[in-house]
Amino acid sequence: MAEENTGPLSQEEIDALLAGMSSNVSEEPKDDSIVVNDSVIAMEQSHPNPAVHAPVPIADPRLRRVADLPVNMTVSLGETVLSLESVLQLGIGSRIVFDKKWHDHATIKLNGLPIGNGRVVLVANTFGVEVTAWGKS
């Protein structure tokens, strides 16, 4: 019988898991995309639970122990640095300019750390992100 390793995952093991998960991500836009000013805008069909997929079996018992822990996923459209004076002058109708263009990829973060990139898409009446890059580059 093989001995189970119950210690923490190494960075190499985490990278290998992420690499295995990213093998099915396509760089090509979907057929239901439209092009505006040479940029692709993805138009998604409405799905009841777009982020819910069939469960992926987790073979590593160390990873299985923490698989149900919640993680905070955020998508960053851009960043900017403002002086406190500028922030105090903000109000309804103010516009804040970020460091990315509207067609640039958004940054996907898990617990505040960048983990991938994606295109902002519309899913029914809500925003979503189509993953275009996942894991370490």
CNS distance restraints for C-alpha pairs under 8 A (distance, minus, plus):
assign (resid   4 and name CA) (resid  61 and name CA) 7.48 0.50 0.50
assign (resid   5 and name CA) (resid  61 and name CA) 7.88 0.50 0.50
assign (resid   5 and name CA) (resid  62 and name CA) 7.37 0.50 0.50
assign (resid   6 and name CA) (resid  61 and name CA) 6.93 0.50 0.50
assign (resid   6 and name CA) (resid  62 and name CA) 5.34 0.50 0.50
assign (resid   7 and name CA) (resid  62 and name CA) 6.91 0.50 0.50
assign (resid   8 and name CA) (resid  62 and name CA) 6.91 0.50 0.50
assign (resid   9 and name CA) (resid  13 and name CA) 5.94 0.50 0.50
assign (resid   9 and name CA) (resid  14 and name CA) 6.49 0.50 0.50
assign (resid   9 and name CA) (resid  62 and name CA) 7.31 0.50 0.50
assign (resid   9 and name CA) (resid  63 and name CA) 7.85 0.50 0.50
assign (resid  10 and name CA) (resid  14 and name CA) 6.37 0.50 0.50
assign (resid  11 and name CA) (resid  15 and name CA) 6.09 0.50 0.50
assign (resid  12 and name CA) (resid  16 and name CA) 6.12 0.50 0.50
assign (resid  13 and name CA) (resid  17 and name CA) 6.26 0.50 0.50
assign (resid  14 and name CA) (resid  18 and name CA) 6.27 0.50 0.50
assign (resid  15 and name CA) (resid  19 and name CA) 6.04 0.50 0.50
assign (resid  15 and name CA) (resid 135 and name CA) 7.17 0.50 0.50
assign (resid  15 and name CA) (resid 136 and name CA) 7.24 0.50 0.50
assign (resid  16 and name CA) (resid  20 and name CA) 6.20 0.50 0.50
assign (resid  17 and name CA) (resid  21 and name CA) 6.39 0.50 0.50
assign (resid  18 and name CA) (resid  22 and name CA) 6.30 0.50 0.50
assign (resid  18 and name CA) (resid 134 and name CA) 7.34 0.50 0.50
assign (resid  18 and name CA) (resid 135 and name CA) 5.50 0.50 0.50
assign (resid  19 and name CA) (resid  23 and name CA) 6.63 0.50 0.50
assign (resid  19 and name CA) (resid 134 and name CA) 7.82 0.50 0.50
assign (resid  19 and name CA) (resid 135 and name CA) 6.49 0.50 0.50
assign (resid  22 and name CA) (resid 133 and name CA) 7.53 0.50 0.50
assign (resid  22 and name CA) (resid 134 and name CA) 5.68 0.50 0.50
assign (resid  22 and name CA) (resid 135 and name CA) 7.22 0.50 0.50
assign (resid  25 and name CA) (resid 131 and name CA) 7.00 0.50 0.50
assign (resid  25 and name CA) (resid 132 and name CA) 6.45 0.50 0.50
assign (resid  25 and name CA) (resid 133 and name CA) 7.30 0.50 0.50
assign (resid  26 and name CA) (resid 132 and name CA) 6.59 0.50 0.50
assign (resid  27 and name CA) (resid 132 and name CA) 5.64 0.50 0.50
assign (resid  27 and name CA) (resid 133 and name CA) 7.90 0.50 0.50
assign (resid  29 and name CA) (resid  33 and name CA) 6.42 0.50 0.50
assign (resid  29 and name CA) (resid  40 and name CA) 7.23 0.50 0.50
assign (resid  29 and name CA) (resid  42 and name CA) 7.03 0.50 0.50
assign (resid  30 and name CA) (resid  42 and name CA) 7.00 0.50 0.50
assign (resid  32 and name CA) (resid  42 and name CA) 6.66 0.50 0.50
assign (resid  32 and name CA) (resid  43 and name CA) 5.83 0.50 0.50
assign (resid  32 and name CA) (resid  44 and name CA) 7.06 0.50 0.50
assign (resid  33 and name CA) (resid  40 and name CA) 6.41 0.50 0.50
assign (resid  33 and name CA) (resid  41 and name CA) 5.54 0.50 0.50
assign (resid  33 and name CA) (resid  42 and name CA) 4.21 0.50 0.50
assign (resid  33 and name CA) (resid  43 and name CA) 5.31 0.50 0.50
assign (resid  34 and name CA) (resid  40 and name CA) 5.73 0.50 0.50
assign (resid  34 and name CA) (resid  41 and name CA) 5.28 0.50 0.50
assign (resid  34 and name CA) (resid  42 and name CA) 6.38 0.50 0.50
assign (resid  34 and name CA) (resid  43 and name CA) 7.25 0.50 0.50
assign (resid  35 and name CA) (resid  39 and name CA) 5.29 0.50 0.50
assign (resid  35 and name CA) (resid  40 and name CA) 4.51 0.50 0.50
assign (resid  35 and name CA) (resid  41 and name CA) 5.99 0.50 0.50
assign (resid  36 and name CA) (resid  40 and name CA) 6.45 0.50 0.50
assign (resid  36 and name CA) (resid  41 and name CA) 7.12 0.50 0.50
assign (resid  39 and name CA) (resid 103 and name CA) 6.63 0.50 0.50
assign (resid  40 and name CA) (resid 103 and name CA) 7.90 0.50 0.50
assign (resid  41 and name CA) (resid 121 and name CA) 7.26 0.50 0.50
assign (resid  42 and name CA) (resid 119 and name CA) 7.68 0.50 0.50
assign (resid  42 and name CA) (resid 120 and name CA) 7.70 0.50 0.50
assign (resid  42 and name CA) (resid 121 and name CA) 5.49 0.50 0.50
assign (resid  42 and name CA) (resid 122 and name CA) 7.38 0.50 0.50
assign (resid  43 and name CA) (resid 121 and name CA) 6.27 0.50 0.50
assign (resid  43 and name CA) (resid 122 and name CA) 6.01 0.50 0.50
assign (resid  43 and name CA) (resid 123 and name CA) 7.50 0.50 0.50
assign (resid  44 and name CA) (resid 121 and name CA) 6.71 0.50 0.50
assign (resid  44 and name CA) (resid 122 and name CA) 5.95 0.50 0.50
assign (resid  44 and name CA) (resid 123 and name CA) 5.29 0.50 0.50
assign (resid  44 and name CA) (resid 124 and name CA) 7.39 0.50 0.50
assign (resid  45 and name CA) (resid 123 and name CA) 6.30 0.50 0.50
assign (resid  45 and name CA) (resid 124 and name CA) 6.68 0.50 0.50
assign (resid  46 and name CA) (resid 123 and name CA) 5.49 0.50 0.50
assign (resid  46 and name CA) (resid 124 and name CA) 4.63 0.50 0.50
assign (resid  47 and name CA) (resid 123 and name CA) 7.26 0.50 0.50
assign (resid  47 and name CA) (resid 124 and name CA) 7.47 0.50 0.50
assign (resid  58 and name CA) (resid  63 and name CA) 7.01 0.50 0.50
assign (resid  58 and name CA) (resid  64 and name CA) 5.97 0.50 0.50
assign (resid  59 and name CA) (resid  63 and name CA) 7.95 0.50 0.50
assign (resid  59 and name CA) (resid  64 and name CA) 7.39 0.50 0.50
assign (resid  60 and name CA) (resid  64 and name CA) 6.27 0.50 0.50
assign (resid  61 and name CA) (resid  65 and name CA) 6.34 0.50 0.50
assign (resid  62 and name CA) (resid  66 and name CA) 7.25 0.50 0.50
assign (resid  63 and name CA) (resid  67 and name CA) 5.99 0.50 0.50
assign (resid  64 and name CA) (resid  68 and name CA) 7.99 0.50 0.50
assign (resid  71 and name CA) (resid 110 and name CA) 6.49 0.50 0.50
assign (resid  71 and name CA) (resid 111 and name CA) 6.07 0.50 0.50
assign (resid  72 and name CA) (resid 110 and name CA) 5.64 0.50 0.50
assign (resid  72 and name CA) (resid 111 and name CA) 4.93 0.50 0.50
assign (resid  72 and name CA) (resid 112 and name CA) 7.64 0.50 0.50
assign (resid  73 and name CA) (resid 108 and name CA) 7.16 0.50 0.50
assign (resid  73 and name CA) (resid 109 and name CA) 5.60 0.50 0.50
assign (resid  73 and name CA) (resid 110 and name CA) 4.63 0.50 0.50
assign (resid  73 and name CA) (resid 111 and name CA) 6.27 0.50 0.50
assign (resid  73 and name CA) (resid 112 and name CA) 7.70 0.50 0.50
assign (resid  74 and name CA) (resid 108 and name CA) 6.00 0.50 0.50
assign (resid  74 and name CA) (resid 109 and name CA) 5.21 0.50 0.50
assign (resid  74 and name CA) (resid 110 and name CA) 6.58 0.50 0.50
assign (resid  74 and name CA) (resid 111 and name CA) 7.82 0.50 0.50
assign (resid  74 and name CA) (resid 112 and name CA) 7.38 0.50 0.50
assign (resid  75 and name CA) (resid 106 and name CA) 6.33 0.50 0.50
assign (resid  75 and name CA) (resid 107 and name CA) 5.54 0.50 0.50
assign (resid  75 and name CA) (resid 108 and name CA) 4.59 0.50 0.50
assign (resid  75 and name CA) (resid 109 and name CA) 6.06 0.50 0.50
assign (resid  76 and name CA) (resid 106 and name CA) 5.62 0.50 0.50
assign (resid  76 and name CA) (resid 107 and name CA) 5.01 0.50 0.50
assign (resid  76 and name CA) (resid 108 and name CA) 6.47 0.50 0.50
assign (resid  76 and name CA) (resid 109 and name CA) 7.53 0.50 0.50
assign (resid  77 and name CA) (resid  98 and name CA) 7.87 0.50 0.50
assign (resid  77 and name CA) (resid 100 and name CA) 7.15 0.50 0.50
assign (resid  77 and name CA) (resid 105 and name CA) 7.77 0.50 0.50
assign (resid  77 and name CA) (resid 106 and name CA) 4.96 0.50 0.50
assign (resid  77 and name CA) (resid 107 and name CA) 6.69 0.50 0.50
assign (resid  78 and name CA) (resid  98 and name CA) 5.19 0.50 0.50
assign (resid  78 and name CA) (resid  99 and name CA) 5.55 0.50 0.50
assign (resid  78 and name CA) (resid 100 and name CA) 5.47 0.50 0.50
assign (resid  78 and name CA) (resid 106 and name CA) 7.34 0.50 0.50
assign (resid  79 and name CA) (resid  98 and name CA) 5.20 0.50 0.50
assign (resid  79 and name CA) (resid  99 and name CA) 5.71 0.50 0.50
assign (resid  79 and name CA) (resid 100 and name CA) 7.77 0.50 0.50
assign (resid  80 and name CA) (resid  97 and name CA) 7.22 0.50 0.50
assign (resid  80 and name CA) (resid  98 and name CA) 5.23 0.50 0.50
assign (resid  80 and name CA) (resid  99 and name CA) 6.16 0.50 0.50
assign (resid  82 and name CA) (resid  86 and name CA) 6.04 0.50 0.50
assign (resid  82 and name CA) (resid  87 and name CA) 6.56 0.50 0.50
assign (resid  83 and name CA) (resid  87 and name CA) 6.45 0.50 0.50
assign (resid  84 and name CA) (resid  88 and name CA) 6.18 0.50 0.50
assign (resid  85 and name CA) (resid  89 and name CA) 6.46 0.50 0.50
assign (resid  86 and name CA) (resid  90 and name CA) 6.62 0.50 0.50
assign (resid  90 and name CA) (resid  94 and name CA) 5.73 0.50 0.50
assign (resid 100 and name CA) (resid 104 and name CA) 6.14 0.50 0.50
assign (resid 104 and name CA) (resid 119 and name CA) 7.74 0.50 0.50
assign (resid 105 and name CA) (resid 117 and name CA) 5.95 0.50 0.50
assign (resid 105 and name CA) (resid 118 and name CA) 5.29 0.50 0.50
assign (resid 105 and name CA) (resid 119 and name CA) 5.29 0.50 0.50
assign (resid 105 and name CA) (resid 120 and name CA) 7.53 0.50 0.50
assign (resid 106 and name CA) (resid 117 and name CA) 5.57 0.50 0.50
assign (resid 106 and name CA) (resid 118 and name CA) 5.34 0.50 0.50
assign (resid 106 and name CA) (resid 119 and name CA) 6.17 0.50 0.50
assign (resid 106 and name CA) (resid 120 and name CA) 6.90 0.50 0.50
assign (resid 107 and name CA) (resid 114 and name CA) 6.50 0.50 0.50
assign (resid 107 and name CA) (resid 115 and name CA) 7.74 0.50 0.50
assign (resid 107 and name CA) (resid 116 and name CA) 6.08 0.50 0.50
assign (resid 107 and name CA) (resid 117 and name CA) 4.65 0.50 0.50
assign (resid 107 and name CA) (resid 118 and name CA) 6.60 0.50 0.50
assign (resid 108 and name CA) (resid 114 and name CA) 5.81 0.50 0.50
assign (resid 108 and name CA) (resid 115 and name CA) 5.83 0.50 0.50
assign (resid 108 and name CA) (resid 116 and name CA) 5.00 0.50 0.50
assign (resid 108 and name CA) (resid 117 and name CA) 5.36 0.50 0.50
assign (resid 108 and name CA) (resid 118 and name CA) 6.93 0.50 0.50
assign (resid 109 and name CA) (resid 113 and name CA) 4.98 0.50 0.50
assign (resid 109 and name CA) (resid 114 and name CA) 4.25 0.50 0.50
assign (resid 109 and name CA) (resid 115 and name CA) 5.36 0.50 0.50
assign (resid 109 and name CA) (resid 116 and name CA) 6.97 0.50 0.50
assign (resid 110 and name CA) (resid 114 and name CA) 6.52 0.50 0.50
assign (resid 110 and name CA) (resid 115 and name CA) 6.44 0.50 0.50
assign (resid 115 and name CA) (resid 134 and name CA) 6.07 0.50 0.50
assign (resid 115 and name CA) (resid 135 and name CA) 5.22 0.50 0.50
assign (resid 115 and name CA) (resid 136 and name CA) 6.83 0.50 0.50
assign (resid 116 and name CA) (resid 131 and name CA) 7.22 0.50 0.50
assign (resid 116 and name CA) (resid 132 and name CA) 7.50 0.50 0.50
assign (resid 116 and name CA) (resid 133 and name CA) 5.09 0.50 0.50
assign (resid 116 and name CA) (resid 134 and name CA) 4.23 0.50 0.50
assign (resid 116 and name CA) (resid 135 and name CA) 5.74 0.50 0.50
assign (resid 116 and name CA) (resid 136 and name CA) 7.62 0.50 0.50
assign (resid 117 and name CA) (resid 131 and name CA) 5.99 0.50 0.50
assign (resid 117 and name CA) (resid 132 and name CA) 5.65 0.50 0.50
assign (resid 117 and name CA) (resid 133 and name CA) 5.02 0.50 0.50
assign (resid 117 and name CA) (resid 134 and name CA) 6.64 0.50 0.50
assign (resid 118 and name CA) (resid 129 and name CA) 5.62 0.50 0.50
assign (resid 118 and name CA) (resid 130 and name CA) 5.16 0.50 0.50
assign (resid 118 and name CA) (resid 131 and name CA) 4.23 0.50 0.50
assign (resid 118 and name CA) (resid 132 and name CA) 4.76 0.50 0.50
assign (resid 118 and name CA) (resid 133 and name CA) 6.64 0.50 0.50
assign (resid 119 and name CA) (resid 129 and name CA) 5.38 0.50 0.50
assign (resid 119 and name CA) (resid 130 and name CA) 5.15 0.50 0.50
assign (resid 119 and name CA) (resid 131 and name CA) 6.64 0.50 0.50
assign (resid 119 and name CA) (resid 132 and name CA) 6.96 0.50 0.50
assign (resid 120 and name CA) (resid 127 and name CA) 6.84 0.50 0.50
assign (resid 120 and name CA) (resid 128 and name CA) 5.82 0.50 0.50
assign (resid 120 and name CA) (resid 129 and name CA) 4.58 0.50 0.50
assign (resid 120 and name CA) (resid 130 and name CA) 6.49 0.50 0.50
assign (resid 121 and name CA) (resid 127 and name CA) 5.87 0.50 0.50
assign (resid 121 and name CA) (resid 128 and name CA) 5.05 0.50 0.50
assign (resid 121 and name CA) (resid 129 and name CA) 5.48 0.50 0.50
assign (resid 121 and name CA) (resid 130 and name CA) 6.59 0.50 0.50
assign (resid 122 and name CA) (resid 126 and name CA) 5.85 0.50 0.50
assign (resid 122 and name CA) (resid 127 and name CA) 4.83 0.50 0.50
assign (resid 122 and name CA) (resid 128 and name CA) 5.85 0.50 0.50
assign (resid 123 and name CA) (resid 127 and name CA) 5.93 0.50 0.50
assign (resid 123 and name CA) (resid 128 and name CA) 6.06 0.50 0.50
